[in-house]
Amino acid sequence: MKANPKPKIAVVGAGAIGSLIGGLLARAGEDVTLIGRRAHVEAMRENGLRIEGVLGPLTIPVRAAETLDFRPDLVLLAVKTQDVETVCDQAQAHIQSSTIVTLQNGVRSDDMVASRVPKEDIVSGVVMLNAQFLTPGHITYAYAGSLLIGEAFGNNGQRVREIQALLSRAVRTEISDNIRGAHWTKLLLNNLGNGLEAMTGLTVSECMRHAGLRRIGILALKEGHQAIGKAGIRLAPIPRIPAPALGFIIRSPVPVSAWTLSLSMGSLKTLSSTLQSLRRGRSTEIDYLNGEIVRLGQQMGMATPYNSKVVEIVKEVEKTGQFLAPDELVRRFP
């Protein structure tokens, strides 16, 4: 990132997460432009960005545009994983000299971006907060978590510390010395909840109240952890998820793990990005969530029946628009 007391920031992909971070940076006085879809852009231009939730009702004047037409010092890339390469191609002329912070779920976006821009320009981010897109110009900040950042292809240094200080003006931001491992840890947690929500249309807290759904989630989690271990991938801690607690859930017998989850996740009032995509009639990132475990299992010569079934059923829901009742879903699994 250029030495600039007030860097020009572009949030490319101003959906729920991008709008939240960009809006809160604008509220803090930063030079931010939100790049999003037409209806959202027009609503923000006319009425500002409205944010409800944990910070109370806010209306924040923001600069918004449909396309990136300037050279930012810092790009917060907040599009879905499946859109990363296309968006980078479209913005190629304007992002070549920028520092790019990736904010995708899964573990592939850093490599995708690196196929378009120099590796040394990429800082990797893990999003540990929840926002929901309500209507154009209007989002809710449902869970006040944090961001975790680190150099995607090198050692952390002054640049990462500067970006941490900048992003902390919007949301709490921490630094990881194993950001790739942190992405894999988050992927395990995403695979536990996102798939269940996407298959049933229920929130994760509703899923955790059903014994059969808890079992599916736990077995997908354990299967994913086994594949990651076989591949020799070193997991890393992420904010508010103590490593001992995650280890206890993974190592415990299924009934104990399920009981623990029902206590820890049964009161969450959030919607995963996967379910939000389905409710808006858009494709999900399931290939980059549970699908990542399926690919890893294939590479390791290991069967992954639970994660494979999650991918299969979520793709059915994408095509049909029909969620499965919990008992029906349970019958579809081993």
N, C-alpha and C positions, 0 to 999 in steps of 0.2 A: 504494500500500500504506500502510495506517495506520501512524503512528509508534507502534510497539509493540515493546518490547524482545524479546518472544517472540511473534511473530504466530501466529494460528491458521491452519494450512495444511491444505487439503483436496486430496488427489490424486484427481481424478475420472477414473476409468478405470484402475484398478489392475490392469493386465495385466503384461507383462514389464517394459517401460520404467517405467511408473508405479510399480510395486511396488519396483523397484530404487532409483529416486530417493527415493521416499517412505520406504522402509526405511532407507536410508543417512542420510536426514535425521533419522529417529527415533533411529537409533544415535548421532547427534551431539547428541542431547538436544533436538531441536526438537519443537514441539507439532503433530503430524501425525496426520491421519486418512486412511486409505486407503479409497476407495469402489470396490467391485468386485462381481463376481458372487458369488452365495451360497456355492457350494462353496469358493471361494478365501477368502472372508471367514471362513467357519466354520473352515477349516483354520488360518488365521493366528491367529484368536482362541484356538484350542485349543493350538497348538504353536509359535506365533510364525511369522515369515517366515524361511524357510530360503533362504540365498543361497550357491550354489557358484560356482566359477570363479576369476577373477583375484585376488580378495581372500582366497581360501581359504574353507573352510566357515564360515558365520556363521549363527547363529540369533538373530533380533532380535525382541523383543517389540514389537508394533505395535497401535495402535488401528485397528479396521476396521469398516466398516458397508456395508450394501447400498445405502443412499440417503443423500443429503446432507440433514441435518436441522438445520443450524446455519449461521450466517453467518461464513464464513472471511474472514480478511484477505487471504489469497493462495490462489488456485486454480491448481493445476497440472493442466491439461486434457490428458489422455493417452489419450483414446479415439481410435478410427479416424476418419479424415476423414468417412466416410459417416455417422457417428453424431453428429457435432458438433452439428448444429442440434437434433436430437431431445433430446440430453442437456442442452443449454442451455435448451430449453423446459421440461424436467422440473425443472431446478434453478433456474428463473427467480427464484423468491421469495427464494432464499438468496444469489445471486451478484451482485445488482444493485450492491452497494457494494464488491465485491471487485476486486482486481487479478487479472487472468486471464493466465496464461502458457500460450500454445498450444504443443503439442509434437507436432504432426502432421507426417507426410510430405506432400510436395506443396506447393502454393502457395496454396490456397484457404481454409484454415481461419481465417485472420485476418478475412477478409471475411465468412465465415459467422458467426463470433462477433459481429462488428460489426453484424450485422443483428438481434442480440438484446440487446446491451448497448452502452453508450457507447464510442466508439472510444478515448477517452482512458484507458479501463480495461484496454487490451489491450497486453501485451508478447509479442512473438513469439519462439519458440524453435526452433532447429535442433538435432536430436539426432544427435550423431556418436559414439554408442557402441552396443554391441549386447548385448541381454539376451534370454534365451529362457525361455518359460514351459514348465516341465516337467510338473508336476502341481499341483493346488490347494495353495497354501501354499509352493510350491517353485519357485524360478527359478535360472537360472545367469547370471552376469555374464561373457559370453564375450569381450568386447572393451572394454578400458578406454580409451575415448575421452573425449569432452567434450561440453559444451553450448555453444551460441552463442546469445546473446539480444540483443534490441534493441527499441526502441519500434516498434510495428507501424505507427503512423500519426503519428509525430512525431519530434522530435529526442531523442536520449538525454540523460538528466540524472541527478539524484540517485537517483530511484527505481530506474532500471536498475542503478546501481552497488550499491544496497542489495540488490537481488535477486541480483545476481552474487555478492556476499559471502555471502548466505544459501545459495544453491545450491552454492557452492564448498565448503561443509561436507560435501556428499555427493559431488559429482563436479566435476572441473575445469570452470570456466565462464568463457567469454570474452564480450566485447561486440563487436558489429558495428555499424558506422554505415550499412550497407546490408543490412539483414536480409532484405529481399525478394530482393535479388540473391543472397544466400547460399542462400535456399530454392531458387532456380532452379539454382544450381550443384549442390546436393545432389540435386535432381531428376534432373539428367543422370546422376549416378553411380548413383542408384537404378534408373534406366531401363536402365543397362548390366547390372546384376546381378540385380535382383529379378525381372524378366521371365523371364530364362533359368532361374532356379531354379524359378519357378512353372510354367513349361511342361514342365520335365523332372523335377522332384522332386529334382534334384541340388543340392549345395551350389555356391556360386560357385567355390570352388577346383576342384571336379570339372569344372565347366563350362569353366573356363579351360584345362583339359588337352585339350580337344577343339577342333581347328582350326576346324571348321564353326561351333561355338557361339561361339567367340571372334569370328569374322567377323560373325555376327548382332549380337552385342553392340556391336561397334565401329561398324557401320553405323547401328544405332539411335541410338548416342551422337552420331555425326557429323550425322545427320539432325536430331536434337533441337537440337544447337548451331546448325545453320543456321537453323532456325525461330526460335529465340530471338534470333539476330542480326538476322533480317529484321524482327522485332517491335521492335527497338531496346531490348531489355532489357539492362541492365548487370549482368553477373555480378559476384559478390563472392567473395573467398577464404573457405575454410572450414578449420577446424583439420585439420592433418596431410595436407592435399591441396594441395601447392604449386601455385600457378597456372601456373608454367612447365611443370611436369610434365603437368598436364591439357592445357595448350595444345599440348604436343608430341604427345600421343596424338591429339588432335583433328586436328591439321594433317598428321600423318604419313600415308604410304600405309598401306592396311589391313594388309598383312603386318607392317610395322614396329610399328604400333599394337598388333596382336595379340600380337606377341612381347613388347612392353613390358608388356602386361597379364598375360601368363602369368608373368612374373617378379614383378610387384608384387602380384598377387592369387592366385597359385597355391597359397599356403600358408595362406590365411585359413581359420579354423575357426569360421565364424559361419553362422547361418541368417537369411535376411532375414525381415522381418515378413510379407511376402507369402507365402512358403512356409510359415511357421508357421501363418498363417490357413488355408491349404489343408489342412494336416495335421490341423487341428482341425475341418475341415468347415465353415468360415465363409467369408463373402465377403471378397474382397481389396480393396485400394485401387487397383487397376489403372487405374480411370477417372481417378484423380487423380495417376497417375504417367505411364506412357506415354500414357494418354488425354489428358493435358494437352498433350502435344506434338501429338497429332492435332487437338485443338481449335485450338491456336495456328496450325498449318499451314492449317487451313480459313480462319481469319481472314486469313492472309497470302496466300491463294491458292496455297499450296504443297502438293504431294503429300507424304505421309509414309507410304510403303508399309511400312517396317519397323516403326515404332511402331504403325501400324494393325494389322498382322498379329499383333504381340505381344498387343495388347488382345483381338483376336478369339480367339486360341488360349487365352489365360488364362481367358477366359470359358467356353470349351469345357471346360477342365479343372475349373472351378468346378461346371459342370453334371454332368459325367460322373464326376469323381473319378479320371480316368485320365490319368497323365502320358505324355508322348511320349518315345520313345527318341531319343537325339541325332541319329542318322542320319535317322530319320523326320522329325524337326523341321526339319533342314536342307533336306529336300526340299520343305517347305511354304513356304520363303522364296524370293524372286527370286534 
